[in-house]
């Protein structure tokens, strides 16, 4: 069995936050004796990622995702636990480690605003000491994959958000890293730009067997790229496994979509389950999984059905249920 590309064991990050009561007296006391409160941003997270694997790293805002990625990228030192990337301890920030990884954070600029993207690319080549021939080959490949030709000579300030994000990703990959930490790489982009970025990530992974840890609030990103997901909340691990198993484990319902020959009354539709939506010719009903075959048979027997499909709930709904269950005492 190959050694994991990413390894975490009981990784923790705790911040000490100063706090004081309101008022002048409290302010004066805080000058002499400052109170601090410990906040665990990451609370003993453990998982591994195999070489070439693309893993979705999910959680609500404040769950600890970005803090974890920053530790794995060497930007933060953990409070406790073990973390290794390509068998390096990230926070030692050794040169060979930095040349083997990249961290892309949505809407965080690394390109110089006032010069063409190609000039920033050249600067990255020098920083990472990429041989000129390798740089030209990689730039040609990235230009082809991301359709960068019309963008390279434009000042970055003149690019749209989607165009700038493509250039940001290219800049982060010019040294051809083996591990990619992608933190919301499609945030704020339109649907077309999101799809293009997803296609590029998939192609880069296929060409270079790159290991990718991806965070995103767009479930379309996760569904398109990740067979496996890791879910954390309040800094703790909730789930680690196949995306399909997440749906199976946390969603006790299925959705039945019915196309009808004629409209039916709301009361009649409600006999079959929880009505999600209803129009003249279409009905969506949520039913418990174990009752799905029986309800589907009843719908076909009792209503003027043109078509019927049975679907798992949207992944967004499943994730919400995961967080709701974890928050319940």
C-alpha positions in Angstrom: 0.0 0.0 0.0 1.4 3.4 -1.0 2.2 6.0 1.6 -0.6 8.7 2.0 0.0 12.0 0.3 -1.8 13.8 3.2 -1.8 12.5 6.7 -3.5 14.0 9.8 -3.7 12.5 13.3 -5.4 14.4 16.0 -4.5 17.7 14.5 -5.5 20.7 16.6 -5.4 24.4 16.4 -6.4 26.6 19.4 -6.5 30.4 19.4 -6.3 32.4 22.6 -8.7 35.3 22.3 -8.6 38.3 24.7 -11.8 39.2 26.4 -13.0 41.7 29.0 -16.1 43.1 30.5 -17.6 46.4 29.4 -16.7 49.6 31.2 -13.8 51.8 32.2 -12.9 49.7 35.3 -12.8 46.5 33.3 -10.6 48.2 30.7 -8.2 49.4 33.4 -8.0 45.9 34.9 -7.3 44.4 31.5 -4.1 46.5 31.3 -2.7 44.6 34.3 -4.3 41.2 34.0 -5.6 40.3 30.6 -8.2 37.5 30.4 -8.1 35.1 27.5 -10.4 32.5 26.2 -9.3 29.4 24.3 -11.2 28.7 21.0 -10.5 25.4 19.3 -10.7 26.0 15.5 -9.6 22.5 14.8 -10.2 19.8 17.4 -8.4 16.6 16.9 -9.1 15.9 13.2 -7.7 12.7 11.7 -7.8 11.4 8.1 -5.5 10.5 5.2 -5.6 11.2 1.4 -4.0 8.8 -1.0 -1.8 10.0 -3.9 -3.9 11.2 -6.8 -7.2 11.2 -4.8 -9.6 14.2 -5.0 -11.4 14.7 -1.7 -14.1 17.1 -0.8 -13.5 18.9 2.5 -16.9 20.1 3.7 -18.3 22.1 6.5 -20.2 25.3 7.3 -18.5 28.7 7.8 -16.3 28.5 10.9 -16.0 24.7 10.8 -12.2 24.8 10.6 -11.7 24.0 7.0 -9.5 26.9 6.0 -7.5 26.6 9.3 -6.8 23.0 8.4 -5.7 23.8 4.9 -3.4 26.6 6.2 -1.8 24.2 8.6 -1.3 21.6 5.8 0.1 24.3 3.5 2.6 25.4 6.2 1.0 28.8 6.9 0.0 27.9 10.5 1.6 25.9 13.2 -0.7 23.4 14.9 -1.3 23.5 18.7 -1.1 19.7 18.8 -1.2 16.6 16.7 0.5 15.3 13.6 0.3 16.5 10.0 2.3 15.4 7.1 2.2 16.2 3.4 4.3 14.1 1.0 6.1 13.0 4.2 7.1 16.6 5.0 6.0 18.4 8.2 4.4 21.4 6.5 5.1 24.1 9.1 8.9 23.6 8.7 8.3 25.1 5.2 11.2 23.3 3.5 11.9 24.5 0.0 11.2 21.1 -1.6 7.9 20.9 0.2 6.8 24.4 -0.9 7.7 23.5 -4.5 5.5 20.4 -4.3 2.3 22.0 -3.0 0.0 25.0 -3.7 -2.8 26.7 -1.9 -5.5 28.5 -4.0 -8.0 30.6 -2.0 -11.0 32.0 -3.9 -10.7 35.8 -4.5 -7.4 36.1 -2.7 -5.1 37.7 -5.2 -1.5 36.7 -5.8 -1.2 38.4 -9.2 0.1 42.0 -9.4 -2.9 44.2 -10.1 -1.1 46.6 -12.5 0.9 44.4 -14.8 -0.1 41.7 -17.3 -0.7 38.2 -15.9 2.2 36.9 -18.0 4.6 39.1 -16.0 3.3 37.7 -12.7 3.7 34.2 -14.2 7.4 35.0 -15.0 7.9 36.2 -11.4 6.5 32.9 -10.1 8.9 31.0 -12.4 11.8 32.8 -10.8 10.5 32.4 -7.2 10.1 28.6 -7.7 13.2 28.3 -9.8 11.4 26.5 -12.6 13.7 25.8 -15.6 12.7 27.9 -18.6 11.9 24.9 -20.8 9.7 23.3 -18.1 8.0 26.6 -17.5 7.2 27.1 -21.2 5.8 23.6 -21.5 3.6 24.0 -18.4 2.5 27.5 -19.4 1.5 26.2 -22.9 -0.5 23.3 -21.2 -2.2 25.6 -18.8 -3.0 28.2 -21.5 -4.6 25.4 -23.6 -6.6 23.9 -20.7 -7.8 27.3 -19.3 -8.1 29.2 -22.6 -5.7 31.9 -21.4 -4.3 33.2 -24.7 -6.4 36.3 -24.9 -5.8 37.1 -21.2 -2.0 36.9 -20.8 -1.2 40.4 -22.1 -4.0 42.2 -20.3 -3.3 44.0 -17.0 -4.9 42.0 -14.2 -7.1 44.9 -13.2 -8.8 44.7 -16.6 -9.8 41.1 -16.2 -13.3 39.9 -15.2 -13.6 37.9 -11.9 -13.8 34.6 -13.9 -10.8 35.5 -16.1 -8.8 36.6 -13.1 -9.6 33.3 -11.2 -8.3 31.3 -14.2 -5.1 33.3 -14.2 -4.8 32.9 -10.4 -5.1 29.1 -10.7 -2.6 29.0 -13.6 -0.1 31.1 -11.5 -0.5 28.6 -8.6 0.2 25.6 -10.9 3.2 26.8 -12.9 5.6 24.9 -10.7 3.4 21.8 -11.3 2.6 20.9 -7.7 1.8 17.4 -6.7 -0.7 18.4 -4.0 -3.4 21.1 -4.4 -5.2 22.7 -1.5 -8.2 24.4 -3.1 -10.2 26.7 -0.8 -13.4 27.8 -2.6 -11.8 28.1 -6.1 -15.1 28.9 -7.8 -16.6 31.3 -5.3 -18.3 34.3 -6.9 -18.0 32.9 -10.4 -20.9 32.5 -12.9 -22.1 29.1 -13.8 -20.1 28.9 -17.0 -16.8 29.9 -15.3 -17.5 27.4 -12.4 -17.9 24.6 -14.9 -14.7 25.6 -16.8 -12.7 25.6 -13.5 -14.1 22.2 -12.5 -13.2 20.7 -15.9 -9.7 22.1 -15.6 -9.2 20.6 -12.1 -10.4 17.2 -13.3 -8.1 17.3 -16.3 -5.1 18.5 -14.2 -5.7 15.6 -11.7 -5.9 13.1 -14.6 -2.8 14.3 -16.3 -0.5 14.7 -13.3 -2.0 12.3 -10.7 -2.2 15.3 -8.4 -3.7 14.9 -4.9 -6.4 17.5 -4.3 -8.2 18.6 -1.1 -11.1 20.8 -2.1 -13.4 23.0 -0.1 -16.5 24.5 -1.7 -20.0 25.7 -0.8 -21.0 24.8 -4.3 -22.1 21.2 -4.1 -21.9 21.0 -7.9 -18.1 21.2 -7.5 -18.1 18.4 -5.0 -20.4 16.1 -7.0 -18.4 16.7 -10.2 -15.0 16.1 -8.7 -15.1 14.0 -5.5 -15.9 10.4 -4.9 -15.0 10.9 -1.2 -15.9 13.6 1.2 -14.7 14.6 4.7 -17.1 16.6 6.7 -16.2 18.7 9.8 -18.2 20.9 12.1 -17.0 23.0 15.1 -13.5 21.7 14.3 -14.4 18.0 14.7 -14.7 15.2 12.1 -18.3 14.2 11.4 -18.0 12.0 8.4 -15.3 10.5 6.2 -16.3 8.2 3.3 -17.9 8.0 -0.2 -20.2 10.8 -1.2 -22.9 8.2 -1.9 -22.6 6.9 1.6 -23.1 10.4 3.0 -26.5 10.5 1.4 -27.4 6.9 2.5 -26.3 7.6 6.1 -27.8 11.0 6.8 -30.9 11.2 4.6 -33.8 9.0 5.6 -35.9 10.2 2.6 -36.2 10.0 -1.1 -37.9 12.3 -3.5 -40.5 11.0 -6.0 -41.0 13.3 -9.1 -44.3 12.7 -11.0 -45.3 14.1 -14.3 -49.2 14.1 -14.5 -51.7 14.1 -17.4 -53.9 16.5 -15.5 -53.8 18.7 -12.3 -54.8 17.1 -9.0 -56.0 18.8 -5.8 -53.5 19.6 -3.0 -55.3 17.3 -0.6 -55.1 14.4 -3.0 -51.4 14.9 -3.4 -50.8 15.1 0.3 -52.0 11.5 0.7 -48.8 10.2 -0.8 -46.2 12.0 1.4 -44.8 15.4 2.1 -45.4 17.6 -0.9 -42.3 19.6 -1.8 -43.8 21.3 -4.8 -46.8 21.0 -7.0 -47.8 22.5 -10.4 -50.4 21.7 -13.0 -48.4 18.9 -14.5 -45.7 18.0 -11.9 -45.6 16.8 -8.4 -42.6 16.4 -6.0 -43.2 14.3 -2.9 -40.7 13.4 -0.1 -41.2 10.0 1.4 -39.3 7.7 3.9 -36.9 5.5 2.1 -38.5 2.2 3.3 -41.8 3.3 2.0 -40.6 4.5 -1.4 -41.6 1.3 -3.4 -45.1 1.2 -1.9 -45.7 4.9 -2.4 -44.5 4.7 -6.0 -46.8 1.8 -6.7 -49.8 3.8 -5.3 -48.9 6.8 -7.4 -48.9 4.8 -10.5 -52.1 3.0 -9.6 -54.2 6.0 -8.4 -53.0 9.0 -10.4 -52.8 9.8 -14.2 -49.1 9.4 -14.4 -47.1 10.1 -17.5 -43.7 9.6 -15.9 -42.2 8.9 -12.5 -38.7 9.1 -11.2 -37.2 8.3 -7.8 -34.2 10.5 -6.7 -31.9 10.9 -3.7 -32.2 14.4 -2.1 -29.9 17.2 -3.2 -26.5 16.9 -1.6 -27.0 20.4 -0.1 -30.0 19.1 1.8 -28.0 16.1 3.1 -25.2 18.3 4.3 -27.7 20.6 6.2 -29.1 17.5 7.9 -25.6 16.4 8.9 -25.0 19.7 10.6 -28.5 19.7 12.2 -27.9 16.3 13.7 -24.5 17.2 15.0 -25.9 20.3 16.7 -28.7 18.5 18.4 -27.8 17.7 22.0 
